[in-house]
Amino acid sequence: MANSATKSRENQKQRTRKDLLQAASALMKEGRKPSLEEIAAKALVSRATAYRHFPSIDTLWLEASLDVDTPEADALFSARASADPVARLLRVDAALHDMILANEAPLRMMLAHSLERVAKGDAGDEVPLRQNRRTPLIEAALEPAQDRFRPAALDTLRQALALVIGTEAMIVCKDVLQLDDARARKVRHWAIRALVEAARRNGMDEAGM
């Protein structure tokens, strides 16, 4: 019961953060930079709540601008899209990769802001540090094939895929491994296929097959 209540609070915090970002994005599309008060009012939350999620209006503007360019699952997967999980995950990776390349500087700034808050001790358990944009896309990619995996294996697969899809994967490939774009794509695609296959084997092993 306690775990359910905790999860519900966490989900509410994520929804509030998302509402603030969507409100900011909508106002920014009008060609101006709204104040924190305007954004909070449009999101139907108090200024204090908005400030807990975004201590700086600059960080809110920055992240809201990225929200506009983040692909939606409906745009990636039509009714005729392949049901193969690997093909769908590669589509997610390609879409996010293109978005990251187009927004590399602001994404690095957003990452720097979150790391700075942790380093200063400003980040607690009250609100999420980052908006989780990749997981909904990963879940949408796996949805048609979810019955092919054991529930525990599917949960682990979703979490493992989040390690190789997204901004941090770009940082590792580019800064740490110093890979060019083509090689970085190949490495991520290999990892995606390997993770899906490992999750499939896990389900078979547990079933005694």
N, C-alpha and C positions, 0 to 999 in steps of 0.2 A: 504493500500500500504506500509506504514511504517512497519507494523507488518510483512508483507511478506519479506521485505528487511532485517529486523532484524533476522528473522528465517533463511533466506538464509545465512547470515553471520555466525550465530551460527552453521549451518550445515557444512559450509566450515571449520570452526575451528575444529570441530569434525573430519572431513575427514583428515585434515592436521595432527592432532594428531595421528589418526589411521595409516596414511601413515608412520609416523615416527616410530611407534611401529612395523609395519610390516617390515620396512627396517631394523630396529635393530634386529628383530627376524631372518630374513633371513641371516644377516651377522653373528650373533651368532651361527647359525647352522653350519657355516663353522669352528667352533671350536676356535673362538677368540672373544675378547671383542673390538668392533670397537670404534673409536673415535666419538665425536659428529659431526665432520666435515665429516667423512665417511658416517655416518647415514644420515645427511642432504643431502649430494650429491646423495645418493641412493634414497632418498625420493623426490628429485627434489625441495628442498626448501633451503633457505639461512640458514647459521649458526645462524644468529640473530633470525630467525623464530623458528628454533629448540630450541634455548635457551629460548625463551619466553614460550614455551610449557613445557620444561624440564630444569629448572635452574641447575640441577645437572646431570651429566652423570650417576652417580650411580642409581638415581631414574629411569632413562630411561632403563638402563640394567635390573633393578629389575622388572619393569612393563613388559618389552618385554619378559622376561622369563615366566611370568604368561600368556601372550598372547598365547604362544605356547601350554599351557595345557588347555586353555578355549575351551569347545566344540563348534562346529559349528552346526547351525540348520540343514544343509543337512545331517550331520552325525547322528542326533537324530531322524529325521523324514523321513522315506522312503516313497515311493509311497503307500505302504500298511499300513502305520501307522494309528492308530485310529484317527478319526475326532473329538472325544469327547474332549472338551477343558480341562476338569479336568484331564483326563488321560494324555494328552499331557503336561499340566503344571506340573504334578507330575514327568513326565520324565525329564523336564527341571530342576526341583528342585533336583532330584536325581543326575543328571549329574554335576550340579554346586556344590552340597554338596560334592561329591567325589573329585572334583577338589580342593575345599576349604580345605578339610581334608589333601590332599596331599601337599598343599602349604600354610599351615596356617601361618607359620613364615613370609614368604615374603609378604603375604597379610596383615598381621598386620603391617609390616614395611611400606608398601605402604599407608595404612590408616593413620599411624602415620605421614608420610611425608606430606600428604595433610592437616591434622589437624594442623601441625606445621606451614605450610605456612599461614593458616588462622589466627592462633594465633599471628604470627609475622606481619600480615598485608601485606604479600607479594602477596596475591592472590586478584586480582581484577576481573573485568568483561572481561578482554582481552582474556583470554584463559580458557578452561575447566580445572578444577582441577583433574578430574578423567575421565577415559574412560568408557562409558556406555556399558558394555558388556551384562548385563542381559536383557535390553529392547528388543534388536533384537530377542533374544530367546523367550521371552514372546510373542512378536508379531507373531513369527512363530508358536508358540503353539496355539494361538487364531485364526490364519488366516482362517482355514476351517470353523469355527463357527462364524465368525464376523458378518454375516448377522442376527444372532439370537439376537443381542444386538442393542439398539439404539446407534448412534455414540457417544453421550455424555457419556452414561453409559460405552461404550467400552473404551473410553479414560480414564475415572476414574478407571476402572478395571485394565488397564495396569499399571497405576501409583500406585495403591494400591498394586498390586502384587509385584512391585519392593521393597516394604517395607518388605515383608516376604520371598523373595527369594534373596539370595546373602550373601555377607560377613557380612554386618551389622546384619542380622538375626542370623548368627552364633555367633557373639559377644554377642548379647542379650541373646540368649539361653544358651550359655556356661558361660559367665562371670557374667551377671546380674541375670539370673534365676537359674544358676548352674544346668542345666538339662543334663542328659546323652544323648548320641547320639540317642538312640532309641526314647526317649521321645521327644527330639527336633524335630525329623522327624514327629512324630505324631502331634505335635502342629502346625508345618508348614503346614502339609497336611490338618488339620482341617481348618486352616485359608484360604488356597487356595480354598477349597470347599465352604466355607462360602462366600468368596468374589465373586466367580462365581455365586452362587445362588442369592446373593444380586443384582448383575448386571442384572440378568435375571428378578428378581422381579421388578426392577426399570423400565425396558422396558415395562413390562406388566402394571404397574401402570400408566405410562405415556400414554399408549394406551387406558386407560380406561377399562381394562379387569379385 
